[in-house]
Each structure stands twice: as C-alpha cells, then as structure tokens.
C-alpha cells in the first residue's frame, strides 16, 4: 500500500494525472518559440 | 451559513463589478465581426489557456463530479487523466494547431463554419449548427440552474429572480463584447477558480491530517460502504469498483469516457483554437492548461473522496449520509462545515466564476450558430455584429425558459449528455476533416447523423439514467429500457461513438482519391 491507497489502479491514475500535467509544462517550455508550418500566413 | 451576508453580498458585488469592467474592456477592443466571433485571432496564450479551462470546468465539474467522487471514490481521478491527456495535450497539440491553421486560412469563424469549409458542404454547416442550437440550450439551462441554486441561499435572492439575474448579467458582456469580452472575463474567472481550488486542497489536507493519513483513514472505512453501493460493485473509496459491475460501467463509461472524450469536439472549445495568432500561442497555452485542469478536477475529486473522512470523524457518517443522500450537497456541506468562514466566501466566488465562464461561452456559441450557421449561412448578414447580438439574446431567452422547465437534478446528467452527443456527432468528422488530404463529405454527413441518431436511440431506449426520466421507452414499449443489465449502465458514447467512427473511416476509405484535393491539404 503506497500513500495509503491499496489499489494500484488508483495510484496509476494519480501518477498519470500529475505526470501529464508535468508533461504539459515540459511541452510548453520546449516548444515555447516553436512555430508551425503555416504561422504568419 | 455562518458568513456575514453583508460581507458575502459586498464581495459578490465587487466580483460582478470587476467582471463587467473587464467585459467592457473587451467591448472597447471589439471593432469588427472577426473580433466579435474569434477574438481577432490574436489572443494571448495565457488568456487562451484560462479561457479554455474555465469554459471546460463548470460548477457541475466541481460540485456534481466532486460529489460523485465522495460517493464513488477516487476512481474518478481517471477522468482527470483524460481531461489533461485528451482535453489539453491531444486537443491542443493534435487538433488545436491544425484547427487554427485551417481556420485562419479559410477564415472560418464558428465550428460549423469550419466543418462547412473543410468539407465544402453547406449542408454540414446546417446540420452542425442545428445540433448546437437544439442541444446546447439543455447544457446552458443546467449551468443556469446550478448558478441560481447557488445564488439563492448565498445572497438570499428568490430562485426565479436569481436565475433571471444570472442569465442577464452574463448575457450583458457577451452580447456587447463578443468573444474578446468572453475570453477576458474567462481568464479573470479562471484565476479566481485556481486560487479557490488551491486553498480548498490545502485546507482539506490540513483537516484530514495530510494526504497519506487521509487516504489511509479512507481505506480503513471500506467496511462502511452502504450495502446498496456494495451490491453495485463498490469496494471502497480508494479502490476501483469490481470490473464489469454496474458501478464500474457508470464510472468508466459515463463519467470517465463520456466526459473525458466528449471534451474533444465541443464547439465552444474548438473555437478557442481559432483565436490564437500562431502555433506558439497554443504551445504556450498547453503549459498553463495542463496544471489548471489538474488543479480543478484533480482537486475536486480528491477533496470529494476525502470528505468522507471528515464527515466520519466529526459526525460518524459517510459523506452521502451526512448530505441526506443528495450527492450535489456533499461539497457545499463539506465547505460550510470544515472550512473557515472567509474560505466559504472564496469558494462561493469560485463557483460563481466557474458557472459564468461556462455560461458566457455557451451563449456566444449558440448565438453565433443560430445566426452565422443557420439563419444567415452564406449571407453577408451572417457577419453582422448586430445580427449576432440578436442571436445571442434569443438563445439566452430560450435557455432561461428551458431552465425554468427542467428539474433541479438535471445538472450533472445534462452536462454528460451534451458532451456525449458532441463526441458522437462531431468528433470523427472533425478529426478526419482537419487531417485528411481529401476529406469525404458524404462520410462526414453520414458519421455526424449516425452518431447523433444512435446516441439519441441509446439514450432514450437503453441507458437507464436517461431513459427513465425521459419516459419515451416507457410510453412506447411499456418498460423503462429495452435491454437489461449491464446494458442499462453502458453510456451512449460507448455505443454511438465507435459506430460513428467506423462509418466515417469506412466511407472515407471508400472514397479513396476520388475526392478533389481538399483545402485542408
């Protein structure tokens, strides 16, 4: 039992939710100045 | 409520004044129809992210689904996974950029207009506009009901007056300021929501002794699961229901999939992509959007589940019993009981902000669909700001009348129904439309109509949660649903979306390269 939660499905859910939010931050930072092919059209 | 009503009223009035001032700033910046419809295609990334998130998250997500987490447990966290993974990452990165590029190139100003220009089919615009004008008032009415039900006890204003005032105040800045005013106020309201939910999480964790202490206590309460819920498959608040049980189907198909997937093709959200100046703005918006949604739904579901610990420690009851069996009352009851008075005020403003941000977006989407996509399709008048103002007022009146006719308990159900219908009718055609080199018009038309019709049939004749209150199946066949368990718990999206998707893919594949190269190429 991790963090008081016995079901791995719940733990994975929390891990994914937090991980995806972090992934959004990383994506935004890495692509901060990245332009698309049609930008400025 | 222990909060001084004068303090509460003063803060609400300050909030409303700030909202109207920000709306006025949007009005002053609105000079053209493009400003009014797509915010001049020049929105700031933070404004886009907060507007998208605040439009997405309504009172239903916080109160309705927070209460559902108190009832069904932490399994709802999977909805947060889909909200961020599909609703932000996939939506912005895969669909958002293409939608912005194509929308800008084709000068599309509404979601049905985008579909029409992608597929070169006015009929598609009529059908999409018709679905929006018919179904969105239901969702809008649910938001109105939720807002009025909150204003009534908080400010001591009668329900009917609350509902009309709520509708009118929100409509004022939408009608005059268009999408710029809507997005500016959304960003302000989203900021209030972020502050409110952050404080809610911190105070809840303090109340239950920290996250691990709270979840451990919640795990040890598994034996308190009511027999009725245990018979439905519930095993505890920190574990998923039994695989394949009625509660598992409700949690996974209706709540997680229905709402999680439904967000991908909501017209009022797709339009947000077309307000970005370039793809950099959308990349930057992802940075804000992901954490924002985590702090909205992730916090609501965690707090909802942990409220059981608080209620058990203070009253010896689980949350559902403490709230007298009303799931929608759990979060407000928890806030009033466990939080300091000042936070009760902050949370009430959070709820008002959540309701108004969603409501304003729906007014704008419905009004523009009525004028641009149905009444004035293809005509120059469709781009008249005055015409859109009349359209928004008309749809506001229709939604308000509907709100007076619907039962209070419709809030969460109407939200799930609208999102499910959007996904079934629009998602396959929208996804193929923005990516296919030669999108097939017949495929899109067939997919859209099939998705909407199958969704309606399953809703009216098979899914007990809707079939029972609608009563159509009962009236025709003399029974609540045509099939028994477990089909009665399977959400319409699980049936209608795959069928709509298969129709789209098969017909698109059949059309091969016979279609002329589409503008999306």
Interface residues (C-beta under 8 A of the other chain):
Chain A: X1 X3 X4 X5 X6 X7 X9 X10 X13 X14 X16 X17 X18 X20 X21 X22 X23 X24 X25 X27 X28 X29 X31 X32 X33 X34 X35 X36 X37 X38 X39 X40 X41
Chain B: X73 X74 X75 X77 X78 X80 X81 X84 X85 X88 X89 X93 X97 X100 X101 X104 X105 X211 X212 X213 X214 X215 X216 X217 X218 X219 X236 X238 X239 X240 X278 X279 X280 X283 X284 X285 X286 X287 X288 X289 X290 X291 X293 X294 X298
